[in-house]
Amino acid sequence: MKKFLLTAAALAACSMALAKIPPPVLDDAAKAKAAETAAKTAWQAKVDGYLLCKAQDRVAAAYKKTATAKPAAAMAPAAMPAAAPATPAAAPASGTPVVASAAPPGPAACADPGPFAYAPPDQKPLETSGAHSPAPTAASPPSVKAPSAEMAPSKPATAPAKKS
């Protein structure tokens, strides 16, 4: 029992110590590496989508090839009647022709993402950021402490003379 209590107390102390540790501070190199990794991951997702699209195109082409090779009578169920031939729709009075049925749009072409290319964001060189600029010319003394005469002005030693 004592071992259990001692172990529980040690775990509680460790968890409190870990809770007080601040998160690590990332330097500029680590931030740049993280941004490049994020860009690489996004590019890889595009490549995976492109490869999936190409695979789906191959499967669709193979299906169309096998579907057209079989006779139509064998593919249609026996219970379904044959489709009636399509008749053109009558034109309205305004003279604008009406399309009986629109063909569904074809699948979108697969877009190749190309090779991975990462361009890091432009960084200001130290020379333009003012890091190496000389200090400005001093216009006042470096002390920020006010002189004692300004902090507590003295009272006049003599009273002003009265006019008579």
Residue frames relative to the residue before (quaternion, step in Angstrom):
aa qw qx qy qz dx dy dz
M 1.0000 0.0000 0.0000 0.0000 0.00 0.00 0.00
K 0.6507 0.5156 -0.3173 0.4582 3.56 1.00 -0.86
K 0.6309 0.5326 -0.3346 0.4543 3.59 1.02 -0.76
F 0.6414 0.5222 -0.3226 0.4602 3.57 1.01 -0.80
L 0.6747 0.4858 -0.2962 0.4701 3.61 0.88 -0.89
L 0.6426 0.5192 -0.3189 0.4645 3.57 1.01 -0.81
T 0.6535 0.5031 -0.3040 0.4768 3.59 1.00 -0.85
A 0.6553 0.5068 -0.3134 0.4643 3.60 0.93 -0.85
A 0.6523 0.5023 -0.3183 0.4700 3.60 0.98 -0.79
A 0.6470 0.5111 -0.3217 0.4655 3.60 0.98 -0.78
L 0.6515 0.5035 -0.3138 0.4728 3.61 0.97 -0.80
A 0.6437 0.5129 -0.3267 0.4646 3.59 0.98 -0.77
A 0.6549 0.5043 -0.3137 0.4674 3.59 0.97 -0.81
C 0.6520 0.5078 -0.3175 0.4649 3.60 0.98 -0.79
S 0.6666 0.4975 -0.3196 0.4539 3.59 0.90 -0.82
M 0.6410 0.5018 -0.3359 0.4738 3.61 1.04 -0.65
A 0.6437 0.5162 -0.3275 0.4603 3.59 1.02 -0.74
L 0.6662 0.4952 -0.3025 0.4684 3.58 0.98 -0.78
A 0.6266 0.5583 -0.3427 0.4221 3.58 1.05 -0.66
K 0.6979 0.4815 -0.2721 0.4551 3.59 1.13 -0.58
I 0.5226 0.6339 -0.4267 0.3780 3.61 1.20 -0.16
P 0.3864 -0.7293 0.5061 0.2504 3.62 -0.72 0.98
P 0.5923 -0.5660 0.4157 0.3949 3.58 -1.15 0.44
P 0.5693 -0.6063 0.4148 0.3691 3.60 -1.06 0.60
V 0.3854 -0.7053 0.5508 0.2249 3.54 -1.09 0.77
L 0.2784 -0.7736 0.5487 0.1516 3.55 -0.72 1.09
D 0.3183 -0.7287 0.5702 0.2065 3.54 -0.94 0.86
D 0.7340 -0.4386 0.2836 0.4341 3.56 -1.29 0.15
A 0.6362 0.5320 -0.3383 0.4447 3.60 1.00 -0.75
A 0.6618 0.4962 -0.3101 0.4687 3.59 0.98 -0.81
K 0.6373 0.5162 -0.3288 0.4683 3.60 1.04 -0.75
A 0.6495 0.5080 -0.3177 0.4681 3.59 0.99 -0.81
K 0.6461 0.5119 -0.3176 0.4687 3.59 0.98 -0.82
A 0.6479 0.5092 -0.3203 0.4673 3.61 1.00 -0.79
A 0.6496 0.5065 -0.3230 0.4659 3.60 0.98 -0.77
E 0.6495 0.5040 -0.3197 0.4711 3.59 1.00 -0.77
T 0.6376 0.5189 -0.3260 0.4668 3.59 1.00 -0.77
A 0.6446 0.5109 -0.3234 0.4679 3.60 0.99 -0.78
A 0.6504 0.5016 -0.3178 0.4737 3.60 1.00 -0.79
K 0.6426 0.5179 -0.3213 0.4644 3.59 0.99 -0.80
T 0.6474 0.5137 -0.3171 0.4652 3.60 1.00 -0.80
A 0.6490 0.5046 -0.3179 0.4724 3.60 0.97 -0.81
W 0.6439 0.5091 -0.3185 0.4741 3.60 0.99 -0.80
Q 0.6493 0.5133 -0.3237 0.4585 3.60 0.95 -0.84
A 0.6148 0.5315 -0.3494 0.4663 3.62 1.06 -0.65
K 0.6446 0.5057 -0.3220 0.4744 3.60 1.02 -0.76
V 0.6388 0.5166 -0.3252 0.4683 3.60 0.99 -0.80
D 0.6506 0.5121 -0.3176 0.4622 3.58 0.94 -0.85
G 0.6462 0.5107 -0.3156 0.4711 3.59 1.00 -0.78
Y 0.6347 0.5257 -0.3186 0.4684 3.58 1.04 -0.79
L 0.6732 0.4848 -0.3008 0.4705 3.60 0.90 -0.89
L 0.6271 0.5211 -0.3348 0.4724 3.59 1.06 -0.72
C 0.6383 0.5280 -0.3209 0.4593 3.59 0.97 -0.85
K 0.6622 0.4971 -0.3079 0.4686 3.60 0.92 -0.88
A 0.6479 0.5092 -0.3201 0.4673 3.60 0.99 -0.79
Q 0.6473 0.5056 -0.3202 0.4721 3.58 1.00 -0.77
D 0.6206 0.5335 -0.3386 0.4643 3.59 1.05 -0.70
R 0.6539 0.5071 -0.3156 0.4644 3.60 0.97 -0.84
V 0.6559 0.4995 -0.3145 0.4705 3.59 0.96 -0.85
A 0.6560 0.5036 -0.3186 0.4632 3.61 0.94 -0.83
A 0.6494 0.5071 -0.3231 0.4654 3.60 0.97 -0.79
A 0.6518 0.5018 -0.3170 0.4720 3.60 0.97 -0.80
Y 0.6426 0.5166 -0.3254 0.4630 3.58 1.01 -0.78
K 0.6604 0.5009 -0.3137 0.4633 3.60 0.90 -0.89
K 0.6365 0.5347 -0.3274 0.4492 3.58 1.02 -0.77
T 0.7092 0.4328 -0.2673 0.4882 3.60 0.89 -0.88
A 0.6370 0.5339 -0.3377 0.4418 3.62 1.06 -0.68
T 0.6984 0.4455 -0.2848 0.4823 3.62 0.98 -0.71
A 0.5970 0.5721 -0.3668 0.4264 3.60 1.16 -0.41
K 0.6609 0.4837 -0.3110 0.4822 3.61 1.10 -0.63
P 0.5274 -0.6162 0.4641 0.3560 3.62 -1.07 0.57
A 0.5860 -0.6160 0.4101 0.3303 3.56 -1.12 0.73
A 0.6261 0.5469 -0.3465 0.4346 3.62 1.03 -0.70
A 0.6643 0.5009 -0.3153 0.4565 3.58 0.98 -0.72
M 0.6806 0.4901 -0.2978 0.4560 3.60 1.08 -0.63
A 0.6687 0.4929 -0.3153 0.4587 3.64 1.03 -0.68
P 0.4624 -0.6641 0.4998 0.3088 3.59 -0.94 0.78
A 0.5875 -0.6163 0.4025 0.3360 3.58 -1.10 0.71
A 0.6618 0.5334 -0.3191 0.4191 3.61 1.00 -0.67
M 0.6568 0.5096 -0.3245 0.4511 3.61 1.13 -0.48
P 0.3920 -0.7049 0.5275 0.2670 3.62 -0.88 0.88
A 0.6080 -0.5518 0.4228 0.3836 3.54 -1.24 0.43
A 0.5257 -0.6435 0.4555 0.3195 3.56 -1.05 0.72
A 0.4552 -0.6699 0.5153 0.2801 3.55 -1.05 0.83
P 0.5502 -0.6043 0.4371 0.3755 3.59 -1.06 0.60
A 0.5045 -0.6620 0.4662 0.2999 3.54 -1.03 0.83
T 0.1894 -0.7662 0.6051 0.1040 3.56 -0.97 0.89
P 0.5019 -0.6506 0.4574 0.3400 3.58 -0.95 0.73
A 0.4856 -0.6639 0.4897 0.2891 3.54 -1.07 0.78
A 0.5302 -0.6276 0.4654 0.3294 3.53 -1.14 0.63
A 0.4760 -0.6681 0.4928 0.2903 3.55 -1.06 0.76
P 0.4592 -0.6725 0.4911 0.3093 3.62 -0.95 0.73
A 0.7142 -0.4754 0.3163 0.4049 3.52 -1.32 0.26
S 0.6311 0.5562 -0.3485 0.4135 3.61 1.07 -0.57
G 0.5282 -0.6561 0.3981 0.3633 3.59 1.20 -0.24
T 0.5356 0.6040 -0.4191 0.4155 3.63 1.24 0.02
P 0.3664 -0.7369 0.5105 0.2492 3.61 -0.65 0.98
V 0.2826 -0.7375 0.5915 0.1623 3.54 -1.18 0.65
V 0.3526 -0.7183 0.5615 0.2108 3.57 -0.92 0.92
A 0.4748 -0.6966 0.4612 0.2769 3.57 -0.81 1.04
S 0.7840 -0.1272 0.0986 0.5995 3.62 0.84 -0.87
A 0.3244 -0.7416 0.5570 0.1862 3.53 -0.93 0.89
A 0.4629 -0.6648 0.5089 0.2911 3.54 -1.00 0.80
P 0.5014 -0.6461 0.4652 0.3388 3.59 -0.95 0.77
P 0.5442 -0.6236 0.4315 0.3588 3.58 -1.00 0.68
G 0.5136 -0.6479 0.4698 0.3093 3.54 -1.09 0.70
P 0.6352 -0.5320 0.3801 0.4111 3.55 -1.22 0.33
A 0.5443 -0.6111 0.4624 0.3414 3.53 -1.12 0.65
A 0.5180 -0.6380 0.4688 0.3239 3.54 -1.06 0.72
C 0.5068 -0.6336 0.4903 0.3183 3.54 -1.12 0.68
A 0.2432 -0.7760 0.5692 0.1214 3.57 -0.86 0.99
D 0.3313 -0.7477 0.5466 0.1799 3.56 -0.65 1.16
P 0.3699 -0.7579 0.4863 0.2286 3.65 -0.66 1.03
G 0.4427 -0.7065 0.4558 0.3116 3.61 1.18 -0.26
P 0.6870 -0.4675 0.3328 0.4459 3.58 -1.24 -0.06
F 0.5758 -0.5908 0.4399 0.3549 3.54 -1.23 0.51
A 0.0878 0.7682 -0.6284 0.0855 3.53 -0.89 1.00
Y 0.0598 -0.8015 0.5950 -0.0064 3.55 -0.64 1.13
A 0.0913 -0.7719 0.6283 0.0328 3.52 -0.82 1.04
P 0.3292 -0.7584 0.5176 0.2203 3.61 -0.41 1.13
P 0.5927 -0.5726 0.4094 0.3914 3.58 -1.10 0.57
D 0.5785 -0.5942 0.4285 0.3587 3.53 -1.13 0.69
Q 0.1560 -0.7744 0.6083 0.0766 3.52 -0.96 0.92
K 0.4851 -0.6549 0.4946 0.3020 3.54 -1.07 0.76
P 0.4006 -0.6800 0.5387 0.2949 3.59 -0.86 0.77
L 0.6369 -0.5584 0.3662 0.3853 3.55 -1.12 0.57
E 0.6081 0.5769 -0.3618 0.4080 3.58 1.05 -0.65
T 0.7304 0.4063 -0.2440 0.4919 3.62 0.99 -0.73
S 0.6282 0.5592 -0.3504 0.4122 3.58 1.15 -0.33
G 0.5320 -0.6520 0.4000 0.3632 3.60 1.23 -0.15
A 0.4091 0.7318 -0.4652 0.2842 3.59 1.24 0.14
H 0.7650 0.3344 -0.1882 0.5173 3.60 1.06 -0.66
S 0.4051 0.7233 -0.4765 0.2926 3.59 1.20 0.23
P 0.4908 -0.6494 0.4743 0.3355 3.59 -1.03 0.65
A 0.6102 -0.5535 0.4175 0.3833 3.52 -1.25 0.45
P 0.5263 -0.6292 0.4489 0.3544 3.62 -1.04 0.61
T 0.6217 -0.5342 0.4132 0.3968 3.56 -1.25 0.38
A 0.4652 -0.6944 0.4767 0.2725 3.56 -0.91 0.96
A 0.1739 -0.7856 0.5885 0.0788 3.57 -0.87 1.00
S 0.7719 0.1690 -0.1059 0.6036 3.57 1.26 -0.25
P 0.6280 -0.5242 0.3835 0.4286 3.59 -1.17 0.29
P 0.5931 -0.6118 0.3877 0.3516 3.56 -1.11 0.57
S 0.5848 0.5878 -0.3779 0.4120 3.60 1.17 -0.39
V 0.2556 -0.7620 0.5760 0.1491 3.54 -0.98 0.82
K 0.5283 0.6302 -0.4028 0.4019 3.55 1.33 -0.12
A 0.4121 -0.7120 0.5127 0.2459 3.58 -0.80 0.98
P 0.5502 -0.5990 0.4484 0.3706 3.62 -1.03 0.64
S 0.6055 -0.5979 0.3865 0.3558 3.53 -1.10 0.69
A 0.6007 0.5655 -0.3723 0.4251 3.62 1.07 -0.56
E 0.6793 0.4687 -0.2962 0.4807 3.58 1.06 -0.63
M 0.6223 0.5574 -0.3520 0.4221 3.56 1.12 -0.60
A 0.7997 0.0042 0.0221 0.5999 3.63 0.89 -0.89
P 0.1837 -0.8080 0.5464 0.1220 3.61 0.03 1.19
S 0.4628 -0.6879 0.4883 0.2722 3.55 -1.06 0.79
K 0.5106 -0.6197 0.4993 0.3254 3.57 -1.28 0.48
P 0.5616 -0.5940 0.4292 0.3841 3.59 -1.02 0.59
A 0.4943 -0.6854 0.4566 0.2781 3.61 -0.98 0.90
T 0.7870 0.2240 -0.1284 0.5603 3.60 0.93 -0.71
A 0.4579 -0.6661 0.5126 0.2897 3.48 -1.12 0.67
P 0.5536 -0.6111 0.4291 0.3686 3.57 -0.99 0.62
A 0.5140 -0.6504 0.4665 0.3084 3.55 -1.07 0.72
K 0.4123 -0.7066 0.5210 0.2434 3.52 -1.13 0.82
K 0.3874 -0.7048 0.5474 0.2314 3.49 -1.06 0.75
S 0.1246 -0.8194 0.5543 0.0760 3.54 -0.90 0.77
